[in-house]
Amino acid sequence: MQFTSQLEQGDWYIVASWLCVVSTLALYGIGIALVKMRQAVRRARAKRRTLTAVARVPRAHLRAVAAPRRGMGRARPANTAEPAPAEAAHWSSVAAIVEAGLRGVEAASALHASAGRQIDAAEYALNRLIADLAKVMPQPMPAEPLQPVRRPQPTAAIEPLAA
């Protein structure tokens, strides 16, 4: 249906809801674009700082540092910047949450096994107690089922609805 025909029919709430959805998606896209631009600017500034710092270091020192030594790990590529402190803090907090969840799962499984052992021990002790007391006490007679106070009255059969 066209936009104007919806307005003519009085379905303005449908049009308004779609406009809200579209504007929300547009704002979300703008927000993502701004975050990416901010990250690109940070990377460019970090790269510029490292380049100016490298330009100030003597060439002989750079050759000695750049030459890989035997037994050392792989060198980090020069074009990658260190992660921002906020990102590092975010990832460390995410890792801490995941690790806490895993520890909770391990603790829950250990507690479950422990509870099962304790229930088995209690059941064994109860069975032993019943066996020991069976020698001294007679077996109780099963109680008669309770009779209802008044018997339920038969109800009329439900008639089907007319078609």
N, C-alpha and C positions, 0 to 999 in steps of 0.2 A: 504494500500500500504506500501511496505517496504521502509525503509529509503533510501537505495541505489537506488531503482528504481525511487524515486522522484528526486534524484540528477542526475540520468542519463537522465531523461526527461527534465531537465532544470528548475524544480520547486524549485529552491534553495530559493526563497523568502518565500515559504510555510514552508520549513524546518527551515529557519532562524526565522520566526515569532513564530513557535512552540517552538524553543529553547529559545527565549526571554520570552515566557509565562512560560515555565518550570523554567527558572532561576529566574524569578520574584517571582514565588510561593515559590521556595526554599529559596530565600533571606527573604521573608516574614516569613516563618516558622522559620528560624534561628533567626530572630529578635524577634519573640514571645518567643522562647525558652530562649533567653538571658534576656528578661524582666522578665520572670518567675523565672529564676535562680537568678537574682538580687533581686527580691522580697523575695525569699526564704532565701537568705543570710542576708537580712535586718531583716527578722523575727527571724532568728537564732541568730543574734547579739543582737537584742532587748531582746530575751528570756534569753540569756547568761547574759546580763547586769542586768536584773531583778533578776535572780537567784543569781548572786554575791551580789547584793544589799540586797536580802532577807537573804543571809547567814551572812551578817554583822549585821543584826538586832537581838536583844535579843529575845529568845523564848517566854518569858512572854508577850512581846509587840505584838508578832505575834498572840498569842492566843486571846488577847484582841481585836485586830483589826479584826481577822478572824471570831469571834463570831458575827453572825448577830443580830442586835438589832431590837426590835419590832418597826414597823412603818417605817423602812427604806426600800428603794427599793431593788430589787434583786441585789445580788453581781455579778460583772462581772467575767466570768470564767478566771482562772489564765493563761490559755494557749493562750489567745487571746492578741495580741499586739495592741497598739494604732495605728490608721492609720497614715501613713506618712504625714508630713505637706503638701507636694505637692499634695497628693491625697485629703486631706481635702480641700485645696484651690481649686482644680479642681471641686470637688463636690459642693462646695459653689458657684462657678461661674456658674455651670450648673443650680443649683437651682435658682440663681438670674436671669438667662436668662429665665427659665420657668416662674417664677413669673412675670417678666416684660411682657412676652407674654400674660399671663392671664390678667394682668392689662390692656394691650392694647386691648384685646378682650372685656373686660368689658367697657372700655372707648369708643370703637367703637360702641358697642350696645347702650350705653347711648347717644352718639352723633347722631346715626341714629334715635333714638326715638325723640330727640330734633329737628332734621332737619325735620322729618315728621310733628311734631306739628307746626313748623314755616311755612312749605309749606301750611298746612291746613289753618293757620291764614291768610297767604297772599292770598290764593285762595278765602277765605271768604270775605276779604277786597275788592278784585277785583270785585267779584260778586255784592257786595253792591254798589261799585262805578258805575258799569255798570247800576244797577237798578236805582240809583239816577239820573244818566245822561240820562237815557232813557226818563224821563219825560220832559227834556229840549231839547234834540237833537233827530232829527228823525233817524230812523234806516237806516244805510247805505245800499245802493243797492248792491247786490252781483255783483262783477266784472265778466265780461265775461272772459271765459278762453282764454288765449293767443293763437293766431293762429301761427303756425310755419311760418317762413319767406318763405320757399319753401317746397312744399310737397315732401315727400320722393318718390323716383322713385322705381317702382317695380323691384325686382332683379330676375335674371334667377333662375329657380329651380335648386337645387343642384342635380347633377347626382350621382348615386351610383358608387363607384369604381368597376372596373372590378375584377372579382375573379381570 
